[in-house]
Amino acid sequence: MRVRKAILPDAEGIHELIAVYSKDGTLLPRSLAELCENIRDFTVVEDETGILGCGALHLYGTHLAEIRSIAVWPALKKKGAGRLLIEALLGEADEHHVTGVCLFTRIPDFFAHMGFKAAQREELPDKIYKDCMNCPRLHACDEVAMVRGELPHFAILARPERGMVKLQI
Ligand SMILES: CC(C)(COP(=O)(O)OP(=O)(O)OC[C@H]1O[C@@H](n2cnc3c(N)ncnc32)[C@H](O)[C@@H]1OP(=O)(O)O)[C@@H](O)C(=O)NCCC(=O)NCCS
């Protein structure tokens, strides 16, 4: 098994894999167009048979990044691919001098095993303003917010009326 950054020809395989887990709401659905646009966020793990799993690192700034869309094909779970993906994405966050990495999940035990700690979603305003405010489950969210590293001390928010603003938390 080896990990590498995704390239555009991986987009269809990533799309199929995410679709497997978005049917039941485990992962947010991602369109092929959206995956092509954001392919540079993605890392894949593969062997000689093809792609085993994928995961993405979304950068908010040096104060915060988010692990998203992490998945391993159902038949290939529990063989170490997930750990390889997490380690690669955390390494990428380090390369960008990011001080804290967050994610929202329904399997906190796995991410606790990977060194993440539970957090309050209010401590992650970048994520709330990017995704949660537009989510139908805003007030009925069953996902656990988790962070590895430092909680952010500020947020960088896109406000239509004021452009980008940097807020102290
Ligand atoms: C989460 C997921 C990516 C893990 O991938 P994986 O390849 O099975 O994980 P690994 O085999 O690398 O497991 C790494 C370690 O975590 C443990 N682990 C795996 N799944 C776990 C779980 N659900 N809960 C707790 N620990 C778990 C393994 O036992 C292993 O421990 P070890 O290294 O001490 O032996 C995979 O289960 C998956 O695709 N799930 C569906 C999609 C999903 O829920 N994604 C997360 C959305 S936030």
Ligand as a Chemical Component Dictionary entry (heavy atoms), coordinates in Angstrom:
data_LIG
# 
_chem_comp.id                   LIG 
_chem_comp.type                 NON-POLYMER 
_chem_comp.pdbx_formal_charge   0 
_chem_comp.three_letter_code    LIG 
# 
loop_
_chem_comp_atom.comp_id 
_chem_comp_atom.atom_id 
_chem_comp_atom.alt_atom_id 
_chem_comp_atom.type_symbol 
_chem_comp_atom.charge 
_chem_comp_atom.model_Cartn_x 
_chem_comp_atom.model_Cartn_y 
_chem_comp_atom.model_Cartn_z 
_chem_comp_atom.pdbx_ordinal 
LIG C1  C1  C 0 -12.983 5.152  9.049  1  
LIG C2  C2  C 0 -12.226 4.329  8.014  2  
LIG C3  C3  C 0 -11.661 5.252  6.950  3  
LIG C4  C4  C 0 -11.067 3.591  8.695  4  
LIG O1  O1  O 0 -10.310 2.931  7.699  5  
LIG P1  P1  P 0 -9.588  1.536  7.958  6  
LIG O2  O2  O 0 -8.712  1.255  6.792  7  
LIG O3  O3  O 0 -10.600 0.508  8.310  8  
LIG O4  O4  O 0 -8.714  1.870  9.258  9  
LIG P2  P2  P 0 -7.353  1.147  9.696  10 
LIG O5  O5  O 0 -7.391  -0.290 9.300  11 
LIG O6  O6  O 0 -6.195  1.938  9.208  12 
LIG O7  O7  O 0 -7.440  1.274  11.261 13 
LIG C5  C5  C 0 -6.486  2.002  12.023 14 
LIG C6  C6  C 0 -6.744  1.690  13.480 15 
LIG O8  O8  O 0 -8.061  2.147  13.845 16 
LIG C7  C7  C 0 -8.831  1.083  14.372 17 
LIG N1  N1  N 0 -10.201 1.258  13.881 18 
LIG C8  C8  C 0 -10.662 1.090  12.623 19 
LIG N2  N2  N 0 -11.971 1.409  12.549 20 
LIG C9  C9  C 0 -12.339 1.777  13.802 21 
LIG C10 C10 C 0 -13.566 2.218  14.374 22 
LIG N3  N3  N 0 -14.703 2.340  13.641 23 
LIG N4  N4  N 0 -13.579 2.520  15.688 24 
LIG C11 C11 C 0 -12.456 2.432  16.450 25 
LIG N5  N5  N 0 -11.247 2.024  15.946 26 
LIG C12 C12 C 0 -11.205 1.695  14.645 27 
LIG C13 C13 C 0 -8.201  -0.183 13.801 28 
LIG O9  O9  O 0 -8.463  -1.289 14.636 29 
LIG C14 C14 C 0 -6.746  0.211  13.781 30 
LIG O10 O10 O 0 -6.167  0.090  15.067 31 
LIG P3  P3  P 0 -4.614  -0.326 15.249 32 
LIG O11 O11 O 0 -3.807  0.447  14.229 33 
LIG O12 O12 O 0 -4.304  0.061  16.659 34 
LIG O13 O13 O 0 -4.564  -1.802 14.984 35 
LIG C15 C15 C 0 -13.151 3.258  7.379  36 
LIG O14 O14 O 0 -13.718 2.493  8.410  37 
LIG C16 C16 C 0 -14.284 3.830  6.525  38 
LIG O15 O15 O 0 -14.111 4.067  5.334  39 
LIG N6  N6  N 0 -15.466 4.048  7.140  40 
LIG C17 C17 C 0 -16.643 4.549  6.394  41 
LIG C18 C18 C 0 -16.520 6.019  6.066  42 
LIG C19 C19 C 0 -16.451 6.853  7.318  43 
LIG O16 O16 O 0 -17.161 6.633  8.288  44 
LIG N7  N7  N 0 -15.552 7.856  7.274  45 
LIG C20 C20 C 0 -15.380 8.774  8.366  46 
LIG C21 C21 C 0 -16.303 9.930  8.206  47 
LIG S1  S1  S 0 -15.936 11.226 9.381  48 
# 
loop_
_chem_comp_bond.comp_id 
_chem_comp_bond.atom_id_1 
_chem_comp_bond.atom_id_2 
_chem_comp_bond.value_order 
_chem_comp_bond.pdbx_ordinal 
LIG C1  C2  SING 1  
LIG C2  C3  SING 2  
LIG C2  C4  SING 3  
LIG C2  C15 SING 4  
LIG C4  O1  SING 5  
LIG O1  P1  SING 6  
LIG P1  O2  DOUB 7  
LIG P1  O3  SING 8  
LIG P1  O4  SING 9  
LIG O4  P2  SING 10 
LIG P2  O5  DOUB 11 
LIG P2  O6  SING 12 
LIG P2  O7  SING 13 
LIG O7  C5  SING 14 
LIG C5  C6  SING 15 
LIG C6  O8  SING 16 
LIG C6  C14 SING 17 
LIG O8  C7  SING 18 
LIG C7  N1  SING 19 
LIG C7  C13 SING 20 
LIG N1  C8  SING 21 
LIG N1  C12 SING 22 
LIG C8  N2  DOUB 23 
LIG N2  C9  SING 24 
LIG C9  C10 SING 25 
LIG C9  C12 DOUB 26 
LIG C10 N3  SING 27 
LIG C10 N4  DOUB 28 
LIG N4  C11 SING 29 
LIG C11 N5  DOUB 30 
LIG N5  C12 SING 31 
LIG C13 O9  SING 32 
LIG C13 C14 SING 33 
LIG C14 O10 SING 34 
LIG O10 P3  SING 35 
LIG P3  O11 DOUB 36 
LIG P3  O12 SING 37 
LIG P3  O13 SING 38 
LIG C15 O14 SING 39 
LIG C15 C16 SING 40 
LIG C16 O15 DOUB 41 
LIG C16 N6  SING 42 
LIG N6  C17 SING 43 
LIG C17 C18 SING 44 
LIG C18 C19 SING 45 
LIG C19 O16 DOUB 46 
LIG C19 N7  SING 47 
LIG N7  C20 SING 48 
LIG C20 C21 SING 49 
LIG C21 S1  SING 50 
# 
